[in-house]
């Protein structure tokens, strides 16, 4: 699946995706569209995007295990795979544990859900797992095609590759603002990082593992933290940040453009990295 994804994709919320945008990013050479925002388990948006395009892979980033049962998601996987073989990657994860009222240890929930996907006949190579910490990264290597980390840095990518080993998909997300004005870029990027991620224990714990202090994480995040989590500058500078992930061991990087209109950034980055 890593080869099918190519080295660069886009990450965008389900409600912000449509057939026209899918055709645009495919024409620019992107290898994958990652659907964020916990898309519904019936995954009708996947059909829409795949029907509108010819080769690009569509992945979920992610289907939320607390929200959609594995039987429903498994049936959706088989429907999509039959219609568009080899062009869909089912990304699953526990999302934000704070958002659920059901008590179950997150790791146990992940294992149970993967067991249920096995029962539904979803192949290991057809699914990926949202993973940040070492334990879940190891699980992603054992039970799925690989890991889809969110809100990370190349330092995390390097550590993740060491844990995963070779031959396992590693596809981190990274936020992007196309702007050469650092203050403007932080003004756009900081709210999207702070709310909700700097208030969620799994992301905060991961940032602390990477060496960021409580002071740097508090109060919306320091400039240094925001700059690390939101690539900004011209296309060449953004491309350098993406290449840092690839050099650290990522197979594929999906960019989440935070500008109001993402198309100029998609085009600019593609011209540097995909032309």
C-alpha positions, 0 to 999 in steps of 0.5 A: 500500500505504501507504493500505491500512496506515493510520497505525498497526500492531502488530509482534509475533513470529510465535510470539506471534500468533494469530487472537484477537489479530488480531481484537482489533487489527483491532477497535481500528482498527489497519491492519496486523499485522507478523510478526516473528521471521523467520517460516518461508518457507511463511508459514502464519501469514499465512493464519491471521491473514488468515482470522481477519480481514476488512480488516487487512493482514498484513506480514512484518517480516521474512522472512530472506533468509539463511534462506528461498529466494526461490522458496519465499517467492514461491510463498507470496506468490502463494498468499496474494494469490490468497486475500486480494488486497491484504491482504499485504505481503512484508517481506524483509531480511537480518536479522542477518548475524552469524547466517549462516555463508554469506559474501556481502556483505549488499548483494549478497545483497539485490540477488540476492534481489530479482532472484529475487523478480522471477523469481518474479513478486512485484510491486514494490508487494507487497514492502518491504525492511528498511532502515537505511543510505542505500544500502539505503534507496535500494534499497528505493525503487528495487526495492520499495514502500518501507522498513521500518526497525527500532529507529529514532527520528524523527530516522532517519525524517526522514533516511530520508524525504529519501533515499526521496523522496515516494510511497515507503512508510516504515513504521518499528517502535518499541518501547513500554512502557505504564508511567508509571514510567521505571525500570520501563519501562527495566527492561522495555525495556533487555534487549529493546534490548541483546540482541541489537541493541546487539551487532549491527554494523548497528544499532550503526552506524545509532545512531552515524550518528544521533549516539549515542556508543559510551559511550551504546551500551555497557553496555546503553545509556544511559537517554537511548538506551533512552528514545529507542528505547522509548517509555514513559509513558501513552497520550498520551505514547506517542502523541506519540512515534508522531506524531513519526515521522509528522510526520518523514515516516513513512506508518505506524508499527508498535508493538512492545509489550514489556509481558507483556500487550500488549492494554492498551497496544494499547487505550490507544494506539488510543483516543488515535490511532485513535478 
